[in-house]
Amino acid sequence: MQQPRAAEDTSWSSAGLTRPEALNQWRDWAASTIAPIEVTVFDADSFAARWISYGLGQLRVLHLHAPAQRVTHTGAEGSSGRAAPSIQLVYARAGAMKTLMGGRRFTIEPGQFVLLDNRQFYQMEMETPHEAVDLMMPQGWLEKHLPDPGALLARPTSASEGWGAPLGALLEAVLEGLDEAPLPRPLIAEQIGSLLGLATGFHEPAERTRHRGQLARQILRRIESDYADPDLSPERVAEDCGISKRYLQTLLSGSGTSFVQELNAMRLDRASDLLSDPRARTLSVADVAWRSGFLDPGYFTRLFRKRFGITPREWRAGHAPQS
């Protein structure tokens, strides 16, 4: 059954516009996309271009027919914080793309794709008219399929051979018949994520698995030792470990937990110990909360009751020494 065309599908063409008007619109559009770029067109006198943009769940697919040009993405400073972190999949259908990113130079040949980080500087130069697909993927969405996308950046991969072929075939099908797709668009996006994992050959080598395990244990030990510090935060621990907050969250979620969950559990365990200790009976509940890392006694009481089924005062009364 044919699906209704998504309201967010848009398109543009230079056809019917004067050359200066078309060039201005092309440059203005490039500067205002989710990955804003600066464009230098090599032959303005023969400029011709068009694009169509599709919404695909949380993703956006951009199908470009573009002239010989140079595009420069300035990274985090140029984007001015207008969009959440995203990864861009660039799939070349026609024309080679000479690319510079992260100090690496490589060429995306027709039939290949590459992943680029839209928070980083990159530059692409196309010496001939070209056709490409840009797939914009929120980083949080992508990490469900590729836990560490950063390890896969700037690596041209075939979309016509091996495990890349199913992904290439799906991208081609999206371009040719998205309106007649047998699945809702968000489900197609999930299929793309799964096939991207296959195409990039993502797996956890034994050495990397051990490293992830060591990092997770380091984070948990830090929580265990510094739980009483009210300023302890995932941002601070991630910085001290030399990783991003997002990666820290990924490490812990892989173990079925989270930073806040582990920190609160450790603080509540310590609080229950203090409330049970006869030597600490002179401490008020607020003091116990503070010594356990909680700044808000009310919040502490709510968490304590949720965890143990009774209030801190009731817990203390139940552990009072018998006369």
C-alpha positions in Angstrom: 0.0 0.0 0.0 1.4 3.4 -0.9 2.3 5.5 2.0 1.3 9.2 2.1 4.2 11.5 1.3 5.8 12.9 4.5 5.1 16.5 5.1 8.8 17.1 5.8 9.9 16.0 2.3 11.2 19.0 0.4 13.1 19.7 -2.8 14.8 22.4 -4.8 16.1 22.9 -8.3 18.1 25.6 -10.1 16.0 25.1 -13.2 14.0 28.2 -14.1 16.2 30.5 -11.9 18.7 33.0 -13.1 22.3 31.9 -12.5 23.1 34.5 -9.8 19.8 33.7 -8.1 20.4 29.9 -8.2 23.9 30.3 -6.9 22.8 32.5 -4.0 20.0 30.1 -3.1 22.4 27.1 -3.3 24.9 28.8 -1.0 22.3 30.0 1.5 20.8 26.6 1.7 24.2 24.9 2.2 24.9 27.3 5.1 21.6 26.6 6.9 21.5 22.8 6.8 21.9 20.5 9.8 25.6 20.4 8.9 26.2 24.0 7.7 28.9 24.2 5.0 30.6 26.8 2.9 30.4 26.2 -0.9 32.9 27.2 -3.6 31.5 26.4 -7.1 34.3 26.0 -9.7 32.3 26.9 -12.8 29.6 29.4 -11.9 28.7 30.1 -15.6 27.4 26.6 -16.1 25.9 26.1 -12.6 23.1 23.5 -12.4 22.0 21.6 -9.3 19.0 20.0 -7.5 18.2 18.2 -4.3 15.4 16.4 -2.6 15.2 15.8 1.1 13.3 13.0 2.8 12.3 12.5 6.5 13.0 8.9 7.6 12.1 8.5 11.3 14.8 10.4 13.2 17.0 10.5 10.1 17.1 12.8 7.1 18.0 11.6 3.6 19.4 14.2 1.2 19.7 13.2 -2.5 22.0 15.7 -4.3 22.9 16.4 -7.9 25.6 19.0 -7.6 28.2 20.8 -9.7 32.0 20.6 -9.4 32.6 22.4 -6.2 34.4 22.5 -2.8 32.5 22.2 0.4 33.9 23.1 3.8 32.3 22.2 7.1 33.8 24.2 9.9 32.7 21.9 12.8 31.4 22.8 16.2 32.3 26.5 15.9 30.6 26.9 12.6 27.4 25.1 13.6 26.8 27.5 16.5 25.2 24.8 18.5 22.1 24.8 16.3 21.8 21.0 16.2 22.4 18.0 18.4 25.5 16.0 17.6 25.1 14.0 14.4 26.9 11.7 12.1 26.7 12.0 8.4 26.8 9.1 6.0 27.9 10.3 2.6 27.3 7.8 -0.3 28.8 8.6 -3.7 26.6 7.6 -6.7 28.6 9.5 -9.4 31.8 11.5 -9.2 34.7 11.1 -6.8 34.9 13.1 -3.6 38.4 14.1 -2.3 38.0 14.5 1.4 40.1 15.9 4.3 39.0 15.1 7.9 40.9 14.8 11.1 44.2 15.2 9.3 43.4 12.3 7.0 43.0 12.6 3.2 41.0 10.0 1.4 38.7 9.7 -1.7 35.2 8.5 -1.7 34.7 6.7 -5.0 31.3 6.1 -6.7 29.8 3.1 -4.9 31.4 3.9 -1.6 30.2 5.6 1.6 31.9 7.2 4.6 30.9 8.4 8.0 31.7 12.0 9.0 31.3 13.7 12.4 29.3 17.0 12.0 31.0 18.5 15.0 34.4 18.3 13.3 36.0 20.2 10.4 36.0 18.5 7.1 36.5 19.5 3.5 35.3 17.7 0.3 36.4 18.6 -3.3 34.6 17.3 -6.3 36.3 18.1 -9.6 33.3 17.0 -11.7 29.5 17.2 -11.4 28.5 14.5 -8.9 25.5 12.8 -7.4 25.5 11.8 -3.7 23.3 10.7 -0.9 23.8 12.4 2.5 22.2 10.6 5.5 22.0 12.7 8.6 21.9 10.5 11.8 21.6 11.8 15.4 24.5 10.4 17.3 22.3 9.1 20.1 20.2 7.2 17.6 23.3 5.8 15.8 24.9 4.6 19.0 22.1 2.0 19.4 23.6 0.3 16.3 27.3 1.4 16.5 28.2 1.9 20.2 31.4 3.8 19.2 30.8 5.6 15.9 34.0 7.6 16.3 36.1 4.5 15.7 34.5 4.2 12.2 34.9 7.8 10.9 36.8 8.6 7.7 36.9 5.0 6.4 35.5 4.7 2.9 33.5 1.5 2.6 32.1 -0.3 -0.4 28.3 -0.2 -0.7 28.3 -2.7 -3.5 30.4 -5.6 -2.2 30.3 -7.9 0.8 28.1 -6.8 3.7 28.1 -3.3 2.3 25.9 -4.4 -0.6 22.7 -4.8 1.4 23.1 -1.3 2.8 23.8 0.1 -0.7 20.7 -1.7 -2.1 18.5 -0.3 0.7 19.8 3.2 0.1 19.1 2.8 -3.6 15.6 1.5 -2.9 14.9 4.5 -0.6 15.8 6.9 -3.5 13.7 5.0 -6.1 10.5 4.2 -4.2 10.2 5.5 -0.6 6.6 6.5 -1.2 5.7 2.9 -2.0 7.8 1.3 0.8 6.1 -1.7 2.5 7.3 -0.5 6.0 6.8 2.8 7.9 9.7 5.1 7.5 11.0 4.8 11.2 11.2 1.0 10.7 13.2 1.6 7.5 15.6 3.8 9.4 16.1 0.9 11.9 16.9 -1.4 9.0 19.5 1.1 7.8 21.1 1.2 11.3 21.3 -2.6 11.4 22.8 -2.9 7.9 25.3 -0.1 8.7 26.6 -2.3 11.6 27.1 -5.2 9.1 28.6 -3.0 6.4 31.2 -1.4 8.7 32.1 -4.8 10.2 31.5 -3.5 13.6 32.4 -5.9 16.4 34.2 -5.7 19.7 37.7 -7.1 19.4 38.9 -8.9 22.5 41.3 -6.1 23.3 38.6 -3.4 22.9 36.2 -5.5 25.0 38.7 -5.7 27.8 39.4 -2.0 27.6 35.6 -1.2 27.8 35.3 -3.5 30.8 38.3 -1.8 32.5 36.8 1.6 31.9 33.4 0.5 33.3 35.1 -0.8 36.4 37.1 2.4 36.8 33.9 4.4 36.7 32.2 2.2 39.3 35.2 2.3 41.6 35.2 6.1 41.3 31.5 6.1 42.4 32.3 3.8 45.3 35.2 6.0 46.5 33.7 9.5 45.9 30.0 8.9 46.4 29.9 11.5 49.3 31.1 14.3 47.0 27.9 16.2 46.1 29.6 17.5 43.0 30.4 14.1 41.6 28.8 14.0 38.1 29.1 11.9 34.9 30.6 14.9 33.2 33.4 15.2 35.8 34.1 11.4 35.9 34.1 11.2 32.1 36.6 14.1 31.8 38.9 12.5 34.4 38.7 9.2 32.4 39.5 10.9 29.1 36.2 9.9 27.5 32.9 11.7 26.6 29.9 11.7 28.8 28.0 9.9 26.1 30.6 7.1 25.9 30.5 6.8 29.7 26.8 6.3 29.5 27.2 3.7 26.8 29.7 1.8 28.8 27.4 1.6 31.8 24.3 0.9 29.8 26.1 -2.1 28.3 26.2 -3.5 31.9 22.5 -2.7 32.3 22.9 0.3 34.6 23.6 4.1 34.6 25.7 6.6 36.4 22.8 8.1 38.4 21.5 4.6 39.2 24.8 3.4 40.6 25.6 6.7 42.4 22.2 6.8 44.2 22.4 3.1 45.1 25.9 3.6 46.6 24.7 6.7 48.6 21.5 4.9 49.8 23.6 1.9 51.0 25.9 4.2 52.9 23.0 6.1 54.4 21.3 2.9 55.5 24.6 1.9 57.2 24.8 5.2 59.1 21.2 5.0 60.2 21.8 1.5 61.5 25.0 2.5 63.4 24.5 3.3 67.1 27.5 5.6 67.0 25.7 7.8 64.5 22.4 8.1 66.3 23.1 11.8 67.2 23.1 12.7 63.5 19.9 14.1 62.1 18.4 12.5 59.0 19.5 15.7 57.1 23.1 15.1 58.4 23.0 11.5 57.2 21.7 12.6 53.8 24.5 15.2 53.5 27.3 12.7 54.6 26.0 10.3 52.0 26.2 12.9 49.2 22.6 14.2 49.1 22.1 17.9 49.3 18.3 17.8 49.5 16.9 15.8 52.5 13.5 15.6 50.9 14.9 14.1 47.8 16.9 11.7 49.9 13.8 10.6 51.8 11.9 9.9 48.6 14.7 7.8 47.2 15.2 6.0 50.4 11.5 5.1 50.7 11.4 3.9 47.1 14.5 1.7 47.6 13.7 0.3 51.1 9.9 0.7 51.4 10.2 2.8 54.6 11.4 6.2 55.6 14.9 6.9 57.0 13.4 7.5 60.4 11.5 4.2 60.3 14.6 2.4 59.3 16.6 3.9 62.2 13.8 3.0 64.6 13.8 -0.5 63.4 17.5 -0.8 64.0 17.6 0.8 67.4 19.3 -1.2 70.1 16.9 -3.1 72.3 16.9 -2.0 76.0 
